[in-house]
Amino acid sequence: QLQLEESGGGLVQPGGSLRLSCQASGFTFDVHAIGWFRQAPGKEREGVSCINYSGGSTNYADSVKGRFTISRDNAKNTVYLQMNSLKPEDTAVYYCAAALTTAQRMCVEPPSRAYWGKGTLVTVSS
């Protein structure tokens, strides 16, 4: 059964860090690009960071460059998002998605056939 499961969300103070994980199963993980997206209440979904099938190409939204780092471990079918220097505006539900595309295209416009997880909530607040 095809599945993407996010974990690692929670409540953190401004300036703090979290590491999100996206665990995949049920499909050939190491040929798919993986993207992290977020959606805050009342806002549109935003592509946060994406990584290609091998990990050799990554893409970041301007709002997170220098603070977030995406990586993948194909042996574990897992993609990570290390989030440092968190700000209140990073508060959102974070989703991971998988698709047969490039990292850049994944972040700009995920294909209609992308697989999606159910999301994990990140709250940055004092």
C-alpha positions in Angstrom: 0.0 0.0 0.0 1.4 3.4 -1.1 2.0 5.6 1.9 3.8 8.8 2.9 3.9 9.5 6.6 5.2 12.7 8.1 6.5 13.0 11.7 8.4 15.4 13.9 6.1 18.3 14.1 5.2 20.0 17.4 5.4 23.2 19.4 8.7 25.1 19.4 9.8 28.5 20.5 11.0 31.1 18.0 14.6 30.5 17.2 14.3 26.8 17.9 14.7 23.8 15.7 12.7 20.8 14.5 13.5 17.9 12.2 10.6 16.6 10.1 10.7 13.1 8.6 8.8 11.7 5.7 8.7 7.9 5.6 7.6 6.3 2.4 6.4 2.8 1.5 4.6 1.0 -1.2 6.4 2.5 -4.2 9.9 2.8 -5.7 11.2 5.6 -3.5 14.6 6.2 -5.0 13.3 7.3 -8.4 10.9 9.9 -7.0 11.5 13.5 -6.2 10.2 14.4 -2.7 8.9 17.8 -1.7 8.0 19.5 1.6 5.0 21.8 1.4 3.2 23.8 4.0 -0.1 25.4 4.4 -1.0 27.9 7.1 -4.6 28.8 8.0 -6.1 31.1 5.4 -3.1 30.8 3.1 -2.3 28.9 0.0 -0.1 25.9 0.0 3.6 26.8 -0.4 6.5 24.7 -1.7 9.1 24.8 1.0 11.9 22.5 -0.2 12.3 19.7 -2.7 14.9 17.1 -3.5 15.5 15.0 -6.5 15.6 11.2 -6.6 19.3 11.0 -5.8 19.6 13.9 -3.4 21.9 15.6 -5.8 19.6 18.5 -6.5 17.6 20.6 -4.0 15.3 23.6 -4.2 14.3 26.0 -1.4 11.7 28.7 -1.0 13.3 32.1 -0.5 11.6 32.3 2.9 13.5 29.3 4.3 16.9 29.5 2.5 19.8 29.4 5.0 17.5 28.0 7.7 16.1 24.8 6.4 18.0 21.8 5.0 16.4 18.9 3.1 18.1 15.5 2.8 17.2 12.0 1.9 18.2 8.5 2.9 17.2 6.1 0.1 18.2 3.1 2.1 15.6 4.1 4.7 13.0 5.4 2.2 13.0 8.6 4.2 13.4 12.3 3.5 14.2 14.8 6.3 13.7 18.5 6.7 15.9 20.1 9.3 14.4 23.4 10.3 16.5 25.9 12.3 16.0 29.4 13.5 12.2 28.9 13.3 9.9 31.9 13.1 6.3 32.3 14.0 5.5 32.6 10.3 6.8 29.1 9.8 3.7 27.9 11.6 1.7 25.6 9.3 0.8 22.0 8.5 3.7 20.5 6.7 3.1 17.9 4.0 5.5 15.7 2.0 4.8 14.6 -1.5 6.5 12.3 -4.0 6.4 12.5 -7.8 8.4 11.5 -10.9 9.8 15.0 -11.6 12.7 17.3 -10.9 13.2 19.0 -7.6 12.6 22.5 -9.0 9.4 21.5 -10.8 8.2 19.6 -7.7 8.3 22.8 -5.6 6.8 25.1 -8.3 4.0 22.8 -9.3 3.6 19.3 -8.0 2.3 16.9 -10.7 -1.3 15.9 -10.4 -0.2 12.4 -9.9 1.9 13.2 -6.9 1.5 11.1 -3.8 0.8 13.1 -0.6 1.1 12.5 3.1 -1.5 13.6 5.7 0.7 16.3 7.2 2.3 17.2 10.5 1.6 20.4 12.4 4.4 22.8 13.3 3.7 25.6 15.7 6.3 28.3 16.4 5.2 30.3 19.4 6.5 31.6 22.7 
